[in-house]
Amino acid sequence: MDLNNHREPEIDAEAGQHGGVQSVDRALEVLEILARDGHAGVSEIAEEMGVHKSTASRLLGSLVNREMVHQNSERGKYQLGFGILRLASSIPGRLSLVREARPVLESLAEEYKETVNLAVLRSNFAVNVDQAMGPSTLATYDWVGSLTPLHATSSGKVLLAALSADERARILKETGLPARTPRTITNRGELENQLLDVSREGYGVVREEFEIGLNSMSVPVYNHVGSVIGAVSISGPAFRFDPEKTPGLMETLKQAGLQISANMGYTRR
């Protein structure tokens, strides 16, 4: 028996597998380039990937056949095709925001020893859909399921800031700006100016506007198309918790929001 004859197919198969994996990696890299840039030509793709133009052309040809990539007939540039949309359309409904956010909420609560909430916009209110409790004995209130006013909470302000001007105007007309505490902003112009700051800075803060003795900070959570679908907040007693003065909190909270967003399919551009 010639043992070499039995070993060679195994070696060839392994080489073929490695080549197949490399082709998959390269095809995914092409898709990532097109997702980032919107469109690109064969030469541009080949240069960025560091491969021969003929290799890039073969990869694009395979992706075109699968409708993952489409070639613009006028300019000859390539862009993502409808096949990607078909795949992507099945993702959002299968991803649970609460499930994807849970480990991040728990990590924040553990690190900062305060209460962390996840809120979404429902029926003109910020609705808390999940909560991670800090170890402090003071953090005992369960906010899950609570409807909180958009204009008086940090999560609400983040959600309001993400809306179109027309949608925001509709909601505020229906809800008004009732005072929850003496510190609640009840002037529409003042609120709009603050929402501009929220959009620019990427976070919202309230100091005893919803409840005397309670401060909070919130950041947005995005979905796969870059729309705000929720807000993550951290809150604590005013006597010990000043979010903007807590070292590292602002950046950590922003990164937490981006991590949950990435779990929901968001790609930062």
Secondary structure, 3 states (H helix, E strand, C coil): CCHHHHHHHHHHHHHHHHHHHHHHHHHHHHHHHHHHHCCECHHHHHHHHCCCHHHHHHHHHHHHHCCCEEECCCCCCEEECHHHHHHHCCCHHHCCHHHHHHHHHHHHHHHHCCEEEEEEEECCEEEEEEEECCCCCCCCCCCCCCEEEHHHCHHHHHHHHCCCHHHHHHHHHHHCCCCCCCCCCCCHHHHHHHHHHHHHHCCEEEECCCCCCEEEEEEEEECCCCCEEEEEEEEEECCCCCHHHCCCHHHHHHHHHHHHHHHCCCCCC
